[in-house]
């Protein structure tokens, strides 16, 4: 029986996407997890993954065509099987032989934007599609030097291809290397497809995700990263929020992780949002659990009490504040935190990290603009009973972010409501296509 791989919806309210690459041809054998195509809109780009195995028996679209979202992009079946009909194509572009970068006719409801050098969005952010950013980064092309022909002057794939063909401005090598880091990155589970990167919160480390990852019904590789001054990255100093985001991005790039899904908790969630805005990593989806950076307030007394505690009796009441129901926090979490502190440098490093991002009960950073600029699937999961970061600050979440407020849950939704949070994270990642 034929099984269709659908064209993903590459942005809110979008009904079509341009096919920019097909990695299979008729008769090819495809395995679950293989990347079969790439599609792009003016807002986002995605690799299309096969969720089943089979032989390619139909390719309704060719490179350059504009495909209708949620209609078959590739059809799989058994060898020798055929399909009776193909879906109607939407406004096919000119033949590939006519130009190396086919133009796309704008929708009637949206006038074509004039070309503009270094098109800027809000707060001076360059408008560009993730695929355009990725190709430019791989080729060392200075994206700000490219004239954008997409909607509202956005730089899209055809602009990058044209600039490369004409020898566009290249990034200076020193600038490309600036901010490189070597944070500890470890595998949490093997898989295929784009990796899902888990970023822990303040005072934790990547091992804190190990009890949660079995809740995810996805086959992607799962990896964790230790933030500066934490876990295996203890020796990496944390000197500020932007520097920490640069360290995360540089460390992922150094490992070859250019396209990732990001899942972060608390400070880690805020850093995930900041990484998505940098443009050097193609962030396929964002899931923010109890994110910091939505407002200025944080419980500074918790930060200080957590860092001061040196015995199980002293640390337990502070860590129990992380959850709404104290019994839901395993005592093993407290013991693991104390065990890590046998390295006397850890608390000093985390104290320095706290000074870099918090001042008393004030957060020294905001992720609101970063969230507004992010065009991919994005979800924030908030515990209504969060005693560390007031949950009412989630009222500032922009409209492009899906917001889930969980009743009777505190600052650790991934612990207190692990099954539900696992489903929400899975849905967000899958919605990226």
TORKOL-4160 file (C-alpha; in steps of 0.2 Angstrom, whole numbers, padded with zeros to 4 digits, m for minus):
433
<pt num="1" X="0000" Y="0000" Z="0000"/>
<pt num="2" X="0007" Y="0017" Z="m0005"/>
<pt num="3" X="0013" Y="0028" Z="0009"/>
<pt num="4" X="0014" Y="0047" Z="0006"/>
<pt num="5" X="0027" Y="0059" Z="0013"/>
<pt num="6" X="0019" Y="0075" Z="0014"/>
<pt num="7" X="0025" Y="0093" Z="0011"/>
<pt num="8" X="0027" Y="0101" Z="0029"/>
<pt num="9" X="0019" Y="0117" Z="0033"/>
<pt num="10" X="0034" Y="0128" Z="0035"/>
<pt num="11" X="0027" Y="0143" Z="0044"/>
<pt num="12" X="0010" Y="0148" Z="0052"/>
<pt num="13" X="m0004" Y="0151" Z="0040"/>
<pt num="14" X="0006" Y="0146" Z="0025"/>
<pt num="15" X="m0001" Y="0135" Z="0012"/>
<pt num="16" X="0013" Y="0132" Z="0000"/>
<pt num="17" X="0032" Y="0129" Z="0000"/>
<pt num="18" X="0045" Y="0129" Z="m0014"/>
<pt num="19" X="0054" Y="0113" Z="m0017"/>
<pt num="20" X="0072" Y="0117" Z="m0017"/>
<pt num="21" X="0080" Y="0100" Z="m0017"/>
<pt num="22" X="0075" Y="0082" Z="m0020"/>
<pt num="23" X="0087" Y="0069" Z="m0013"/>
<pt num="24" X="0078" Y="0054" Z="m0021"/>
<pt num="25" X="0072" Y="0048" Z="m0038"/>
<pt num="26" X="0060" Y="0036" Z="m0045"/>
<pt num="27" X="0064" Y="0018" Z="m0040"/>
<pt num="28" X="0076" Y="0023" Z="m0025"/>
<pt num="29" X="0074" Y="0013" Z="m0009"/>
<pt num="30" X="0071" Y="0024" Z="0006"/>
<pt num="31" X="0073" Y="0020" Z="0024"/>
<pt num="32" X="0064" Y="0027" Z="0039"/>
<pt num="33" X="0074" Y="0043" Z="0044"/>
<pt num="34" X="0081" Y="0047" Z="0027"/>
<pt num="35" X="0080" Y="0065" Z="0021"/>
<pt num="36" X="0071" Y="0064" Z="0005"/>
<pt num="37" X="0069" Y="0083" Z="0001"/>
<pt num="38" X="0071" Y="0101" Z="0006"/>
<pt num="39" X="0057" Y="0114" Z="0005"/>
<pt num="40" X="0057" Y="0133" Z="0008"/>
<pt num="41" X="0046" Y="0147" Z="0011"/>
<pt num="42" X="0050" Y="0165" Z="0014"/>
<pt num="43" X="0049" Y="0162" Z="0033"/>
<pt num="44" X="0058" Y="0145" Z="0035"/>
<pt num="45" X="0066" Y="0130" Z="0027"/>
<pt num="46" X="0065" Y="0112" Z="0031"/>
<pt num="47" X="0072" Y="0095" Z="0027"/>
<pt num="48" X="0058" Y="0082" Z="0024"/>
<pt num="49" X="0061" Y="0066" Z="0033"/>
<pt num="50" X="0054" Y="0049" Z="0029"/>
<pt num="51" X="0044" Y="0041" Z="0043"/>
<pt num="52" X="0042" Y="0024" Z="0034"/>
<pt num="53" X="0052" Y="0014" Z="0022"/>
<pt num="54" X="0049" Y="0009" Z="0004"/>
<pt num="55" X="0053" Y="0012" Z="m0014"/>
<pt num="56" X="0049" Y="0029" Z="m0022"/>
<pt num="57" X="0035" Y="0026" Z="m0034"/>
<pt num="58" X="0029" Y="0044" Z="m0037"/>
<pt num="59" X="0037" Y="0062" Z="m0036"/>
<pt num="60" X="0022" Y="0074" Z="m0039"/>
<pt num="61" X="0034" Y="0089" Z="m0039"/>
<pt num="62" X="0051" Y="0093" Z="m0046"/>
<pt num="63" X="0064" Y="0105" Z="m0040"/>
<pt num="64" X="0058" Y="0123" Z="m0042"/>
<pt num="65" X="0039" Y="0118" Z="m0041"/>
<pt num="66" X="0028" Y="0126" Z="m0027"/>
<pt num="67" X="0021" Y="0112" Z="m0018"/>
<pt num="68" X="0005" Y="0113" Z="m0008"/>
<pt num="69" X="0007" Y="0109" Z="0011"/>
<pt num="70" X="0001" Y="0093" Z="0018"/>
<pt num="71" X="0000" Y="0085" Z="0000"/>
<pt num="72" X="0011" Y="0071" Z="m0005"/>
<pt num="73" X="0029" Y="0077" Z="m0009"/>
<pt num="74" X="0036" Y="0059" Z="m0011"/>
<pt num="75" X="0025" Y="0043" Z="m0012"/>
<pt num="76" X="0033" Y="0026" Z="m0006"/>
<pt num="77" X="0027" Y="0009" Z="m0010"/>
<pt num="78" X="0032" Y="m0008" Z="m0015"/>
<pt num="79" X="0044" Y="m0011" Z="m0030"/>
<pt num="80" X="0033" Y="m0011" Z="m0046"/>
<pt num="81" X="0019" Y="m0003" Z="m0037"/>
<pt num="82" X="0011" Y="0012" Z="m0046"/>
<pt num="83" X="m0001" Y="0026" Z="m0041"/>
<pt num="84" X="m0016" Y="0030" Z="m0051"/>
<pt num="85" X="m0015" Y="0049" Z="m0050"/>
<pt num="86" X="m0004" Y="0063" Z="m0044"/>
<pt num="87" X="m0010" Y="0079" Z="m0034"/>
<pt num="88" X="m0012" Y="0095" Z="m0044"/>
<pt num="89" X="0003" Y="0105" Z="m0044"/>
<pt num="90" X="0003" Y="0123" Z="m0038"/>
<pt num="91" X="0011" Y="0137" Z="m0050"/>
<pt num="92" X="0026" Y="0127" Z="m0056"/>
<pt num="93" X="0042" Y="0138" Z="m0058"/>
<pt num="94" X="0052" Y="0140" Z="m0074"/>
<pt num="95" X="0062" Y="0125" Z="m0080"/>
<pt num="96" X="0078" Y="0122" Z="m0071"/>
<pt num="97" X="0088" Y="0125" Z="m0087"/>
<pt num="98" X="0082" Y="0143" Z="m0088"/>
<pt num="99" X="0091" Y="0148" Z="m0072"/>
<pt num="100" X="0101" Y="0141" Z="m0058"/>
<pt num="101" X="0090" Y="0150" Z="m0046"/>
<pt num="102" X="0072" Y="0150" Z="m0052"/>
<pt num="103" X="0061" Y="0164" Z="m0047"/>
<pt num="104" X="0044" Y="0162" Z="m0038"/>
<pt num="105" X="0028" Y="0172" Z="m0042"/>
<pt num="106" X="0022" Y="0181" Z="m0026"/>
<pt num="107" X="0005" Y="0177" Z="m0020"/>
<pt num="108" X="m0008" Y="0189" Z="m0026"/>
<pt num="109" X="m0013" Y="0194" Z="m0009"/>
<pt num="110" X="0005" Y="0199" Z="m0005"/>
<pt num="111" X="0015" Y="0211" Z="m0016"/>
<pt num="112" X="0032" Y="0207" Z="m0021"/>
<pt num="113" X="0045" Y="0216" Z="m0011"/>
<pt num="114" X="0058" Y="0227" Z="m0019"/>
<pt num="115" X="0076" Y="0221" Z="m0018"/>
<pt num="116" X="0086" Y="0229" Z="m0003"/>
<pt num="117" X="0104" Y="0227" Z="0002"/>
<pt num="118" X="0105" Y="0219" Z="0020"/>
<pt num="119" X="0086" Y="0219" Z="0023"/>
<pt num="120" X="0083" Y="0222" Z="0041"/>
<pt num="121" X="0068" Y="0216" Z="0052"/>
<pt num="122" X="0064" Y="0222" Z="0069"/>
<pt num="123" X="0078" Y="0228" Z="0080"/>
<pt num="124" X="0090" Y="0227" Z="0065"/>
<pt num="125" X="0089" Y="0208" Z="0063"/>
<pt num="126" X="0093" Y="0203" Z="0045"/>
<pt num="127" X="0078" Y="0195" Z="0037"/>
<pt num="128" X="0083" Y="0178" Z="0029"/>
<pt num="129" X="0077" Y="0160" Z="0028"/>
<pt num="130" X="0085" Y="0147" Z="0038"/>
<pt num="131" X="0091" Y="0138" Z="0022"/>
<pt num="132" X="0098" Y="0154" Z="0015"/>
<pt num="133" X="0108" Y="0156" Z="0032"/>
<pt num="134" X="0114" Y="0138" Z="0032"/>
<pt num="135" X="0120" Y="0139" Z="0014"/>
<pt num="136" X="0129" Y="0156" Z="0016"/>
<pt num="137" X="0137" Y="0150" Z="0032"/>
<pt num="138" X="0144" Y="0134" Z="0024"/>
<pt num="139" X="0151" Y="0144" Z="0010"/>
<pt num="140" X="0158" Y="0158" Z="0021"/>
<pt num="141" X="0147" Y="0171" Z="0013"/>
<pt num="142" X="0143" Y="0187" Z="0022"/>
<pt num="143" X="0124" Y="0187" Z="0022"/>
<pt num="144" X="0123" Y="0205" Z="0026"/>
<pt num="145" X="0130" Y="0209" Z="0009"/>
<pt num="146" X="0117" Y="0199" Z="m0001"/>
<pt num="147" X="0102" Y="0208" Z="m0009"/>
<pt num="148" X="0086" Y="0200" Z="m0004"/>
<pt num="149" X="0072" Y="0197" Z="m0016"/>
<pt num="150" X="0060" Y="0188" Z="m0004"/>
<pt num="151" X="0045" Y="0195" Z="0004"/>
<pt num="152" X="0049" Y="0212" Z="0013"/>
<pt num="153" X="0067" Y="0210" Z="0007"/>
<pt num="154" X="0071" Y="0194" Z="0015"/>
<pt num="155" X="0086" Y="0184" Z="0009"/>
<pt num="156" X="0081" Y="0167" Z="0002"/>
<pt num="157" X="0090" Y="0153" Z="m0006"/>
<pt num="158" X="0090" Y="0160" Z="m0024"/>
<pt num="159" X="0098" Y="0176" Z="m0018"/>
<pt num="160" X="0112" Y="0166" Z="m0009"/>
<pt num="161" X="0115" Y="0155" Z="m0025"/>
<pt num="162" X="0116" Y="0171" Z="m0036"/>
<pt num="163" X="0128" Y="0179" Z="m0024"/>
<pt num="164" X="0139" Y="0164" Z="m0023"/>
<pt num="165" X="0139" Y="0163" Z="m0042"/>
<pt num="166" X="0145" Y="0181" Z="m0043"/>
<pt num="167" X="0158" Y="0179" Z="m0030"/>
<pt num="168" X="0150" Y="0188" Z="m0015"/>
<pt num="169" X="0158" Y="0195" Z="0000"/>
<pt num="170" X="0166" Y="0182" Z="0011"/>
<pt num="171" X="0166" Y="0181" Z="0030"/>
<pt num="172" X="0183" Y="0185" Z="0037"/>
<pt num="173" X="0191" Y="0170" Z="0044"/>
<pt num="174" X="0195" Y="0178" Z="0061"/>
<pt num="175" X="0177" Y="0183" Z="0063"/>
<pt num="176" X="0170" Y="0165" Z="0059"/>
<pt num="177" X="0182" Y="0158" Z="0073"/>
<pt num="178" X="0178" Y="0171" Z="0086"/>
<pt num="179" X="0168" Y="0164" Z="0101"/>
<pt num="180" X="0173" Y="0146" Z="0098"/>
<pt num="181" X="0172" Y="0135" Z="0113"/>
<pt num="182" X="0173" Y="0117" Z="0119"/>
<pt num="183" X="0158" Y="0114" Z="0131"/>
<pt num="184" X="0155" Y="0096" Z="0135"/>
<pt num="185" X="0143" Y="0087" Z="0124"/>
<pt num="186" X="0137" Y="0069" Z="0126"/>
<pt num="187" X="0125" Y="0058" Z="0118"/>
<pt num="188" X="0109" Y="0054" Z="0128"/>
<pt num="189" X="0102" Y="0042" Z="0115"/>
<pt num="190" X="0107" Y="0037" Z="0097"/>
<pt num="191" X="0095" Y="0040" Z="0082"/>
<pt num="192" X="0094" Y="0046" Z="0065"/>
<pt num="193" X="0089" Y="0063" Z="0058"/>
<pt num="194" X="0093" Y="0081" Z="0065"/>
<pt num="195" X="0099" Y="0080" Z="0083"/>
<pt num="196" X="0089" Y="0086" Z="0098"/>
<pt num="197" X="0100" Y="0096" Z="0109"/>
<pt num="198" X="0095" Y="0097" Z="0128"/>
<pt num="199" X="0101" Y="0113" Z="0137"/>
<pt num="200" X="0100" Y="0112" Z="0156"/>
<pt num="201" X="0096" Y="0126" Z="0168"/>
<pt num="202" X="0106" Y="0135" Z="0181"/>
<pt num="203" X="0114" Y="0123" Z="0194"/>
<pt num="204" X="0111" Y="0107" Z="0185"/>
<pt num="205" X="0120" Y="0098" Z="0171"/>
<pt num="206" X="0116" Y="0087" Z="0156"/>
<pt num="207" X="0114" Y="0071" Z="0166"/>
<pt num="208" X="0097" Y="0079" Z="0173"/>
<pt num="209" X="0089" Y="0075" Z="0156"/>
<pt num="210" X="0092" Y="0056" Z="0157"/>
<pt num="211" X="0076" Y="0052" Z="0166"/>
<pt num="212" X="0066" Y="0062" Z="0154"/>
<pt num="213" X="0072" Y="0057" Z="0137"/>
<pt num="214" X="0063" Y="0040" Z="0137"/>
<pt num="215" X="0047" Y="0050" Z="0137"/>
<pt num="216" X="0050" Y="0056" Z="0119"/>
<pt num="217" X="0042" Y="0046" Z="0105"/>
<pt num="218" X="0055" Y="0051" Z="0092"/>
<pt num="219" X="0069" Y="0043" Z="0083"/>
<pt num="220" X="0081" Y="0058" Z="0082"/>
<pt num="221" X="0098" Y="0057" Z="0091"/>
<pt num="222" X="0097" Y="0065" Z="0108"/>
<pt num="223" X="0112" Y="0075" Z="0115"/>
<pt num="224" X="0115" Y="0085" Z="0130"/>
<pt num="225" X="0127" Y="0100" Z="0133"/>
<pt num="226" X="0134" Y="0106" Z="0149"/>
<pt num="227" X="0134" Y="0125" Z="0151"/>
<pt num="228" X="0149" Y="0136" Z="0156"/>
<pt num="229" X="0153" Y="0133" Z="0174"/>
<pt num="230" X="0143" Y="0117" Z="0175"/>
<pt num="231" X="0146" Y="0098" Z="0174"/>
<pt num="232" X="0160" Y="0094" Z="0162"/>
<pt num="233" X="0161" Y="0112" Z="0156"/>
<pt num="234" X="0167" Y="0118" Z="0174"/>
<pt num="235" X="0183" Y="0126" Z="0167"/>
<pt num="236" X="0174" Y="0137" Z="0154"/>
<pt num="237" X="0170" Y="0153" Z="0163"/>
<pt num="238" X="0153" Y="0161" Z="0161"/>
<pt num="239" X="0155" Y="0180" Z="0159"/>
<pt num="240" X="0138" Y="0185" Z="0152"/>
<pt num="241" X="0122" Y="0179" Z="0144"/>
<pt num="242" X="0127" Y="0183" Z="0126"/>
<pt num="243" X="0144" Y="0174" Z="0129"/>
<pt num="244" X="0136" Y="0159" Z="0135"/>
<pt num="245" X="0124" Y="0158" Z="0120"/>
<pt num="246" X="0140" Y="0160" Z="0109"/>
<pt num="247" X="0149" Y="0146" Z="0118"/>
<pt num="248" X="0134" Y="0134" Z="0115"/>
<pt num="249" X="0133" Y="0138" Z="0097"/>
<pt num="250" X="0151" Y="0137" Z="0094"/>
<pt num="251" X="0152" Y="0120" Z="0103"/>
<pt num="252" X="0138" Y="0113" Z="0093"/>
<pt num="253" X="0146" Y="0119" Z="0077"/>
<pt num="254" X="0163" Y="0112" Z="0082"/>
<pt num="255" X="0154" Y="0095" Z="0083"/>
<pt num="256" X="0146" Y="0097" Z="0066"/>
<pt num="257" X="0129" Y="0100" Z="0073"/>
<pt num="258" X="0123" Y="0114" Z="0061"/>
<pt num="259" X="0104" Y="0109" Z="0061"/>
<pt num="260" X="0096" Y="0105" Z="0077"/>
<pt num="261" X="0081" Y="0105" Z="0088"/>
<pt num="262" X="0083" Y="0114" Z="0104"/>
<pt num="263" X="0075" Y="0109" Z="0121"/>
<pt num="264" X="0080" Y="0120" Z="0136"/>
<pt num="265" X="0075" Y="0122" Z="0154"/>
<pt num="266" X="0075" Y="0138" Z="0163"/>
<pt num="267" X="0092" Y="0147" Z="0159"/>
<pt num="268" X="0095" Y="0134" Z="0146"/>
<pt num="269" X="0078" Y="0138" Z="0138"/>
<pt num="270" X="0083" Y="0156" Z="0137"/>
<pt num="271" X="0100" Y="0152" Z="0129"/>
<pt num="272" X="0091" Y="0141" Z="0117"/>
<pt num="273" X="0081" Y="0156" Z="0111"/>
<pt num="274" X="0096" Y="0166" Z="0110"/>
<pt num="275" X="0105" Y="0153" Z="0100"/>
<pt num="276" X="0090" Y="0153" Z="0087"/>
<pt num="277" X="0093" Y="0172" Z="0084"/>
<pt num="278" X="0111" Y="0171" Z="0081"/>
<pt num="279" X="0109" Y="0164" Z="0063"/>
<pt num="280" X="0124" Y="0152" Z="0063"/>
<pt num="281" X="0114" Y="0137" Z="0068"/>
<pt num="282" X="0098" Y="0131" Z="0059"/>
<pt num="283" X="0087" Y="0128" Z="0073"/>
<pt num="284" X="0072" Y="0117" Z="0067"/>
<pt num="285" X="0061" Y="0119" Z="0083"/>
<pt num="286" X="0062" Y="0127" Z="0100"/>
<pt num="287" X="0054" Y="0120" Z="0116"/>
<pt num="288" X="0056" Y="0130" Z="0131"/>
<pt num="289" X="0052" Y="0123" Z="0148"/>
<pt num="290" X="0050" Y="0135" Z="0162"/>
<pt num="291" X="0060" Y="0148" Z="0152"/>
<pt num="292" X="0070" Y="0162" Z="0160"/>
<pt num="293" X="0070" Y="0179" Z="0151"/>
<pt num="294" X="0052" Y="0182" Z="0149"/>
<pt num="295" X="0052" Y="0195" Z="0162"/>
<pt num="296" X="0064" Y="0203" Z="0175"/>
<pt num="297" X="0059" Y="0193" Z="0191"/>
<pt num="298" X="0068" Y="0178" Z="0198"/>
<pt num="299" X="0069" Y="0172" Z="0216"/>
<pt num="300" X="0086" Y="0178" Z="0221"/>
<pt num="301" X="0084" Y="0170" Z="0238"/>
<pt num="302" X="0083" Y="0153" Z="0230"/>
<pt num="303" X="0099" Y="0156" Z="0220"/>
<pt num="304" X="0109" Y="0161" Z="0235"/>
<pt num="305" X="0102" Y="0147" Z="0247"/>
<pt num="306" X="0105" Y="0134" Z="0234"/>
<pt num="307" X="0123" Y="0140" Z="0232"/>
<pt num="308" X="0126" Y="0141" Z="0250"/>
<pt num="309" X="0120" Y="0124" Z="0255"/>
<pt num="310" X="0133" Y="0111" Z="0259"/>
<pt num="311" X="0124" Y="0097" Z="0267"/>
<pt num="312" X="0109" Y="0086" Z="0262"/>
<pt num="313" X="0098" Y="0094" Z="0276"/>
<pt num="314" X="0102" Y="0112" Z="0270"/>
<pt num="315" X="0100" Y="0108" Z="0252"/>
<pt num="316" X="0084" Y="0098" Z="0252"/>
<pt num="317" X="0072" Y="0113" Z="0257"/>
<pt num="318" X="0079" Y="0124" Z="0243"/>
<pt num="319" X="0078" Y="0110" Z="0230"/>
<pt num="320" X="0060" Y="0106" Z="0235"/>
<pt num="321" X="0056" Y="0124" Z="0230"/>
<pt num="322" X="0059" Y="0118" Z="0212"/>
<pt num="323" X="0042" Y="0108" Z="0212"/>
<pt num="324" X="0025" Y="0111" Z="0218"/>
<pt num="325" X="0023" Y="0094" Z="0226"/>
<pt num="326" X="0039" Y="0091" Z="0237"/>
<pt num="327" X="0037" Y="0073" Z="0236"/>
<pt num="328" X="0038" Y="0073" Z="0217"/>
<pt num="329" X="0057" Y="0078" Z="0218"/>
<pt num="330" X="0067" Y="0062" Z="0220"/>
<pt num="331" X="0079" Y="0064" Z="0234"/>
<pt num="332" X="0092" Y="0056" Z="0223"/>
<pt num="333" X="0092" Y="0073" Z="0214"/>
<pt num="334" X="0098" Y="0081" Z="0230"/>
<pt num="335" X="0111" Y="0068" Z="0233"/>
<pt num="336" X="0118" Y="0070" Z="0215"/>
<pt num="337" X="0119" Y="0089" Z="0217"/>
<pt num="338" X="0129" Y="0086" Z="0233"/>
<pt num="339" X="0140" Y="0073" Z="0225"/>
<pt num="340" X="0145" Y="0085" Z="0211"/>
<pt num="341" X="0150" Y="0098" Z="0224"/>
<pt num="342" X="0164" Y="0087" Z="0230"/>
<pt num="343" X="0173" Y="0096" Z="0216"/>
<pt num="344" X="0176" Y="0112" Z="0227"/>
<pt num="345" X="0177" Y="0123" Z="0211"/>
<pt num="346" X="0160" Y="0119" Z="0206"/>
<pt num="347" X="0150" Y="0131" Z="0218"/>
<pt num="348" X="0163" Y="0145" Z="0214"/>
<pt num="349" X="0160" Y="0143" Z="0195"/>
<pt num="350" X="0141" Y="0142" Z="0197"/>
<pt num="351" X="0142" Y="0158" Z="0208"/>
<pt num="352" X="0151" Y="0167" Z="0194"/>
<pt num="353" X="0138" Y="0161" Z="0182"/>
<pt num="354" X="0124" Y="0167" Z="0193"/>
<pt num="355" X="0133" Y="0185" Z="0194"/>
<pt num="356" X="0134" Y="0185" Z="0175"/>
<pt num="357" X="0116" Y="0183" Z="0172"/>
<pt num="358" X="0107" Y="0188" Z="0188"/>
<pt num="359" X="0108" Y="0202" Z="0200"/>
<pt num="360" X="0099" Y="0199" Z="0216"/>
<pt num="361" X="0081" Y="0195" Z="0211"/>
<pt num="362" X="0083" Y="0202" Z="0193"/>
<pt num="363" X="0087" Y="0193" Z="0177"/>
<pt num="364" X="0099" Y="0203" Z="0167"/>
<pt num="365" X="0093" Y="0197" Z="0150"/>
<pt num="366" X="0077" Y="0195" Z="0139"/>
<pt num="367" X="0072" Y="0183" Z="0126"/>
<pt num="368" X="0056" Y="0192" Z="0120"/>
<pt num="369" X="0063" Y="0199" Z="0104"/>
<pt num="370" X="0072" Y="0183" Z="0100"/>
<pt num="371" X="0055" Y="0173" Z="0101"/>
<pt num="372" X="0047" Y="0186" Z="0090"/>
<pt num="373" X="0060" Y="0184" Z="0077"/>
<pt num="374" X="0059" Y="0165" Z="0077"/>
<pt num="375" X="0049" Y="0158" Z="0063"/>
<pt num="376" X="0049" Y="0139" Z="0066"/>
<pt num="377" X="0039" Y="0128" Z="0078"/>
<pt num="378" X="0041" Y="0135" Z="0095"/>
<pt num="379" X="0032" Y="0130" Z="0112"/>
<pt num="380" X="0034" Y="0137" Z="0130"/>
<pt num="381" X="0029" Y="0125" Z="0144"/>
<pt num="382" X="0025" Y="0134" Z="0160"/>
<pt num="383" X="0021" Y="0128" Z="0178"/>
<pt num="384" X="0007" Y="0139" Z="0185"/>
<pt num="385" X="0015" Y="0136" Z="0203"/>
<pt num="386" X="0033" Y="0140" Z="0198"/>
<pt num="387" X="0041" Y="0147" Z="0214"/>
<pt num="388" X="0057" Y="0152" Z="0205"/>
<pt num="389" X="0052" Y="0162" Z="0190"/>
<pt num="390" X="0034" Y="0169" Z="0192"/>
<pt num="391" X="0022" Y="0161" Z="0180"/>
<pt num="392" X="0013" Y="0177" Z="0176"/>
<pt num="393" X="0029" Y="0183" Z="0166"/>
<pt num="394" X="0023" Y="0171" Z="0153"/>
<pt num="395" X="0010" Y="0183" Z="0148"/>
<pt num="396" X="0024" Y="0192" Z="0138"/>
<pt num="397" X="0026" Y="0177" Z="0127"/>
<pt num="398" X="0023" Y="0183" Z="0108"/>
<pt num="399" X="0009" Y="0176" Z="0098"/>
<pt num="400" X="0019" Y="0165" Z="0087"/>
<pt num="401" X="0024" Y="0154" Z="0102"/>
<pt num="402" X="0012" Y="0140" Z="0108"/>
<pt num="403" X="0010" Y="0142" Z="0126"/>
<pt num="404" X="0005" Y="0128" Z="0138"/>
<pt num="405" X="0002" Y="0132" Z="0156"/>
<pt num="406" X="0001" Y="0117" Z="0167"/>
<pt num="407" X="m0009" Y="0117" Z="0183"/>
<pt num="408" X="m0001" Y="0110" Z="0200"/>
<pt num="409" X="0016" Y="0111" Z="0192"/>
<pt num="410" X="0031" Y="0121" Z="0198"/>
<pt num="411" X="0048" Y="0125" Z="0190"/>
<pt num="412" X="0052" Y="0107" Z="0184"/>
<pt num="413" X="0038" Y="0102" Z="0172"/>
<pt num="414" X="0049" Y="0089" Z="0164"/>
<pt num="415" X="0049" Y="0080" Z="0182"/>
<pt num="416" X="0032" Y="0084" Z="0188"/>
<pt num="417" X="0022" Y="0081" Z="0172"/>
<pt num="418" X="0035" Y="0071" Z="0162"/>
<pt num="419" X="0023" Y="0061" Z="0152"/>
<pt num="420" X="0013" Y="0077" Z="0146"/>
<pt num="421" X="0029" Y="0087" Z="0143"/>
<pt num="422" X="0036" Y="0072" Z="0133"/>
<pt num="423" X="0021" Y="0072" Z="0122"/>
<pt num="424" X="0022" Y="0091" Z="0120"/>
<pt num="425" X="0041" Y="0091" Z="0116"/>
<pt num="426" X="0038" Y="0077" Z="0103"/>
<pt num="427" X="0024" Y="0086" Z="0095"/>
<pt num="428" X="0035" Y="0102" Z="0093"/>
<pt num="429" X="0049" Y="0092" Z="0085"/>
<pt num="430" X="0038" Y="0082" Z="0073"/>
<pt num="431" X="0029" Y="0098" Z="0068"/>
<pt num="432" X="0046" Y="0104" Z="0060"/>
<pt num="433" X="0044" Y="0092" Z="0046"/>
